[in-house]
């Protein structure tokens, strides 16, 4: 039964990721986009570990976070009340699923407010109320963590769960790609040579979450702990394919051939891994 639930969760995350990339690019989904997301997301040790063994909190967190991203993107584009409520509800539940999950919801909001403060937010927003609410949740999460976890642990003189690997970094090429992609875009945004997207705030969230893992339990790339980071990394790769690579190839290749190329690229990446 739980294997079926895991499969349904994974299908939902893949479809939500595909919808996110389509919304970020602002055009119809490119051929091969869904295949690329599916292959790169599903065939990773963190996914196999997190979804098809025990019931880890990161599994539910990844699903909630995927829904949150879609709702946040919808709100940034249309500022509807339904998207506001859905994004805030996902964040409110998500911060209690995992102790460091609050950075996943607060970081994109912080990035958006920084862009607005510096005049680099290209969106015509009438209100940033959602972003302020999301940042306010960090205060709620901090207070809850202090009362429910930190103070009892200090009283019992107990160390953090599985903290023996703290400050240990076992990175793969995906984390390096995430770093390069994020910092290159942030640099271009600072020089006003690139239009900021939600993907840039999500990269900040992924790196903040990875840093939180490294400080608390270490960062082994293959662990289920890294599921949210893996999700955003795949979004980056799919965004690069749909925004830059596929439009160039589309001039010379049919949609079927373009989809086959995406599958071949994904398969080659998986073979190297």
C-alpha positions as CSV (number, residue, x, y, z in Angstrom):
1,X,0.0,0.0,0.0
2,X,2.7,2.4,0.9
3,X,4.6,1.6,-2.3
4,X,1.6,2.7,-4.2
5,X,1.3,5.8,-2.2
6,X,5.0,6.5,-2.9
7,X,4.5,6.0,-6.6
8,X,1.5,8.4,-6.6
9,X,3.6,11.0,-4.7
10,X,6.4,10.7,-7.2
11,X,4.0,11.0,-10.1
12,X,2.5,14.1,-8.6
13,X,6.0,15.7,-7.9
14,X,7.1,15.0,-11.5
15,X,3.9,16.6,-13.0
16,X,4.2,19.6,-10.6
17,X,7.8,20.0,-11.6
18,X,6.9,19.9,-15.3
19,X,4.2,22.5,-14.7
20,X,6.6,24.7,-12.8
21,X,9.2,24.7,-15.6
22,X,6.5,25.5,-18.2
23,X,5.3,28.4,-16.1
24,X,8.9,29.7,-15.6
25,X,9.7,29.7,-19.3
26,X,6.3,31.3,-20.2
27,X,5.9,29.1,-23.2
28,X,4.3,25.7,-24.1
29,X,6.2,22.7,-22.7
30,X,9.2,21.8,-24.8
31,X,9.3,18.3,-26.3
32,X,11.4,16.1,-24.0
33,X,10.9,18.3,-20.9
34,X,8.7,15.8,-19.1
35,X,11.0,13.0,-20.0
36,X,14.1,14.8,-18.8
37,X,12.4,15.7,-15.4
38,X,11.1,12.1,-15.0
39,X,14.4,10.4,-15.7
40,X,16.7,12.7,-13.8
41,X,14.4,12.9,-10.8
42,X,13.4,9.3,-10.4
43,X,16.8,7.6,-11.1
44,X,18.7,9.0,-8.2
45,X,19.7,7.2,-5.0
46,X,18.1,9.8,-2.8
47,X,14.7,9.1,-4.5
48,X,15.1,5.3,-4.2
49,X,16.1,5.7,-0.5
50,X,13.5,8.2,0.4
51,X,10.4,6.9,-1.4
52,X,10.8,3.1,-1.4
53,X,12.1,2.2,2.0
54,X,10.7,3.7,5.2
55,X,8.3,6.6,5.4
56,X,10.7,9.6,5.7
57,X,9.5,13.1,6.4
58,X,11.5,14.4,3.4
59,X,9.1,12.5,1.1
60,X,6.0,14.5,2.3
61,X,8.1,17.6,2.5
62,X,9.1,17.3,-1.2
63,X,5.4,16.9,-2.3
64,X,4.3,19.9,-0.2
65,X,7.2,21.9,-1.5
66,X,6.3,21.1,-5.1
67,X,2.7,22.2,-4.6
68,X,4.0,25.3,-2.8
69,X,6.3,26.2,-5.8
70,X,3.3,26.0,-8.2
71,X,1.1,28.1,-5.9
72,X,3.9,30.7,-5.4
73,X,4.5,31.0,-9.1
74,X,0.8,31.4,-9.8
75,X,0.6,34.1,-7.1
76,X,3.6,36.0,-8.5
77,X,1.9,36.0,-11.9
78,X,-1.7,36.7,-11.0
79,X,-1.9,37.5,-7.3
80,X,-5.0,35.5,-6.8
81,X,-6.4,34.8,-3.3
82,X,-6.6,31.0,-4.0
83,X,-2.8,30.9,-4.8
84,X,-2.1,33.0,-1.7
85,X,-4.0,30.6,0.5
86,X,-2.5,27.5,-1.0
87,X,1.1,28.7,-0.8
88,X,0.7,29.9,2.8
89,X,-1.1,26.7,3.8
90,X,1.7,24.5,2.3
91,X,4.3,26.6,4.0
92,X,2.5,26.4,7.4
93,X,2.3,22.6,7.2
94,X,5.8,22.2,5.7
95,X,7.6,24.0,8.5
96,X,6.4,21.4,10.9
97,X,7.3,18.4,8.7
98,X,11.1,19.0,8.9
99,X,13.1,21.1,11.4
100,X,15.0,23.0,8.7
101,X,12.2,23.1,6.1
102,X,11.4,26.7,7.0
103,X,14.3,27.9,4.8
104,X,12.6,26.3,1.7
105,X,9.6,28.6,2.2
106,X,11.3,31.7,3.6
107,X,14.3,31.9,1.2
108,X,12.3,32.5,-2.1
109,X,10.2,35.2,-0.3
110,X,13.4,36.9,1.0
111,X,14.9,36.8,-2.5
112,X,11.8,38.4,-4.0
113,X,11.7,41.2,-1.4
114,X,15.4,41.9,-2.0
115,X,14.7,42.2,-5.7
116,X,11.8,44.5,-5.1
117,X,13.9,46.7,-2.7
118,X,16.7,47.0,-5.2
119,X,14.4,47.7,-8.2
120,X,15.3,44.5,-10.0
121,X,11.9,42.8,-9.7
122,X,10.5,42.9,-13.2
123,X,7.1,41.9,-12.1
124,X,4.2,44.4,-11.7
125,X,3.2,43.4,-8.2
126,X,0.6,45.3,-6.2
127,X,1.4,43.6,-2.9
128,X,4.1,41.5,-1.3
129,X,1.9,40.4,1.6
130,X,2.5,36.7,0.9
131,X,6.3,37.1,1.1
132,X,6.0,38.9,4.4
133,X,3.8,36.1,5.7
134,X,6.2,33.5,4.6
135,X,9.1,35.3,6.3
136,X,7.0,35.6,9.4
137,X,6.6,31.8,9.5
138,X,10.3,31.6,10.2
139,X,9.6,33.2,13.6
140,X,6.9,30.7,14.3
141,X,9.2,27.8,13.3
142,X,12.0,29.1,15.4
143,X,9.8,29.4,18.5
144,X,8.3,26.0,17.9
145,X,11.8,24.5,17.5
146,X,13.0,26.1,20.7
147,X,10.1,24.9,22.8
148,X,9.6,21.5,21.3
149,X,13.1,20.4,20.5
150,X,16.0,22.6,21.6
151,X,15.0,23.2,25.3
152,X,14.1,19.6,26.0
153,X,17.4,18.5,24.3
154,X,19.4,20.9,26.4
155,X,17.6,19.7,29.6
156,X,18.3,16.1,28.7
157,X,21.9,16.9,27.7
158,X,21.1,15.1,24.4
159,X,22.8,15.8,21.1
160,X,21.0,16.2,17.8
161,X,19.7,13.2,15.9
162,X,22.3,11.5,13.8
163,X,24.7,14.4,14.3
164,X,27.8,12.2,14.1
165,X,28.4,13.2,10.4
166,X,28.0,17.0,11.0
167,X,30.2,19.1,8.7
168,X,30.7,16.2,6.4
169,X,30.2,17.0,2.7
170,X,29.8,14.3,0.1
171,X,28.8,16.2,-3.0
172,X,28.1,15.0,-6.5
173,X,28.1,16.8,-9.8
174,X,24.4,17.9,-9.4
175,X,25.3,20.0,-6.3
176,X,28.2,21.6,-8.2
177,X,25.9,22.3,-11.1
178,X,23.4,23.9,-8.8
179,X,26.1,26.1,-7.3
180,X,27.4,27.2,-10.7
181,X,23.9,27.8,-12.1
182,X,22.7,29.8,-9.1
183,X,25.8,32.0,-8.7
184,X,26.1,32.7,-12.5
185,X,22.4,33.8,-12.6
186,X,22.7,35.9,-9.5
187,X,25.8,37.6,-10.9
188,X,23.9,38.4,-14.2
189,X,20.9,39.7,-12.2
190,X,23.1,42.0,-10.1
191,X,24.6,43.3,-13.4
192,X,21.1,43.7,-14.8
193,X,21.9,41.4,-17.7
194,X,19.4,38.8,-16.8
195,X,15.7,38.8,-15.8
196,X,15.1,37.3,-12.4
197,X,12.7,34.3,-12.1
198,X,11.3,32.3,-9.2
199,X,14.0,29.7,-10.1
200,X,16.6,32.1,-8.6
201,X,14.8,32.2,-5.3
202,X,14.4,28.5,-5.3
203,X,18.2,28.1,-5.8
204,X,18.7,30.2,-2.7
205,X,16.3,27.9,-0.9
206,X,18.1,24.8,-2.1
207,X,21.6,26.1,-1.0
208,X,20.3,27.3,2.3
209,X,18.7,23.9,2.9
210,X,21.9,22.1,1.9
211,X,23.8,24.3,4.3
212,X,21.4,23.5,7.1
213,X,21.9,19.8,6.5
214,X,25.7,20.2,6.4
215,X,25.6,22.1,9.7
216,X,23.3,19.6,11.4
217,X,23.8,16.1,10.0
218,X,26.2,16.5,7.1
219,X,25.5,16.4,3.4
220,X,25.7,13.0,1.8
221,X,24.2,13.5,-1.7
222,X,22.7,10.0,-1.9
223,X,20.7,10.3,1.3
224,X,17.0,10.9,1.5
225,X,17.9,14.1,3.4
226,X,18.7,15.8,0.2
227,X,15.4,15.2,-1.6
228,X,14.4,19.0,-1.7
229,X,17.8,19.9,-3.1
230,X,17.6,17.2,-5.8
231,X,14.1,18.5,-6.8
232,X,15.4,22.0,-7.3
233,X,18.5,20.8,-9.1
234,X,16.3,18.9,-11.6
235,X,14.2,22.1,-12.1
236,X,17.4,24.0,-12.9
237,X,18.4,21.4,-15.5
238,X,14.9,21.3,-17.1
239,X,14.8,25.1,-17.1
240,X,18.1,25.2,-18.9
241,X,16.9,22.7,-21.5
242,X,13.5,24.4,-22.1
243,X,14.8,28.0,-22.1
244,X,18.1,27.7,-23.9
245,X,18.9,24.3,-25.5
246,X,15.5,23.1,-26.9
247,X,14.7,26.4,-28.7
248,X,18.0,26.2,-30.6
249,X,17.5,22.5,-31.5
250,X,13.9,23.0,-32.4
251,X,15.0,25.0,-35.6
252,X,16.6,21.8,-37.0
253,X,14.8,18.9,-35.2
254,X,11.2,17.7,-35.2
255,X,9.4,17.5,-31.9
256,X,9.8,13.7,-31.9
257,X,13.6,14.0,-32.5
258,X,13.8,16.7,-29.8
259,X,12.1,14.4,-27.3
260,X,14.5,11.6,-28.2
261,X,17.5,13.9,-27.7
262,X,16.2,14.8,-24.3
263,X,15.9,11.2,-23.4
264,X,19.4,10.5,-24.8
265,X,20.9,13.4,-22.8
266,X,19.2,12.2,-19.6
267,X,20.2,8.6,-20.2
268,X,23.8,9.7,-20.8
269,X,23.8,11.7,-17.5
270,X,22.4,8.7,-15.6
271,X,25.0,6.4,-17.2
272,X,27.8,8.7,-16.1
273,X,26.4,8.8,-12.6
